[in-house]
Amino acid sequence: MEAWRQVFEVELQRVSASLYAETGDFHAACRYALGGQGKRTRPLLALAAAEACGVDLWRLALPAAVAVEMVHTYSLVHDDLPCMDDDALRRGRPTTHTIYGDAVALLAGDALLTDAFSFLAERGASASDQRVGMVAALARAAGGSGMVYGQSLDMSWTGRSGYAADDLDAIHRNKTGQLVAASCLLGAWAAGASAEQRGRMQSFGANIGLAFQIIDDLLDDTQRIGKTPGKDKEAGKLTYLSVMTAEQARVRAQTLTAEAMHSLESFGPSAAALRELASQLLERTF
């Protein structure tokens, strides 16, 4: 998958330079946000999902991978703002608003979100019905019944008591899980997968997304790299370590990953990269 990552980085920077070519802080902020060297989990999931639906079809999902990363990056830029999580560090470097100011960062996030949909509508797939399906899927995952809704739940529970594990699941099935699931679904759409295959990919992604967040909470409590360590706990945010022990959290992540793997049984050897990526996400240390 390292070869895929390199191809993706070249394509992302090409798109970034094309979309945000003007001088001045606004376009510079857009380029800066996209240039952060994250794990690129969501783009890789999109590419691996396309490969699972047809060997050597992963390149068809490159536009979807770019669009998903643009939406994810917008969410990070906005989440880091003082009115939200108020963080000064992201992906191991200063957050966008600490370099360019709150207003420019807000607008940069707006641009990344909006441009992701125009890019996907124009480049997502050769067939118009595929492009429509992909745009709709990404919009549902990112919007008021998906990622944004999850962020609102996260904020509403910050500093409060009286929560249960179900409340935490509701936050992260939306805030994290929806976009992860959409990444897999878009990869399947790009490869021309059947409705049944798309459903399995979405189920896989939803379980992996929740497992991903549980591991994130475990890492945030220790030596997490790229974001201010312990920031969520200090801010009074609801995390999985608020409702279970570290060992229980790891077992839950393992169970969710196993359920995700079950969704891939019908794909056979073509889903090898997707299985490998799921295993890496479960065992990661940063």
Buried (B, 14 or more C-beta within 10 A) or exposed (E): BEEBBEBBBEBBEEBBEEBBEEEEBBBBBBBBBBBBEBBBBBBBBBBBBBBBBBEEBBBBBBBBBBBBBBBBBBBBBBBBBEEBBEBBBBBEBBBBBBBBEEEBBBBBBBBBBEBBBEBBBEBBBEEEEBBBBBBEBBBBBBEEEBBBBBBBBBBEBEEEEEEEEEBBBBBBBBBBBBBBBBBBBBBBBBBBBEEEBBBBBBBBBBBBBBBBBBBBBBBBBEEBEBBBBEBBBEEEBBBBBBBBEEEBBBEBBBEBBEBBBEBBEEBEEBBBBBBEBBEEBBEEEE
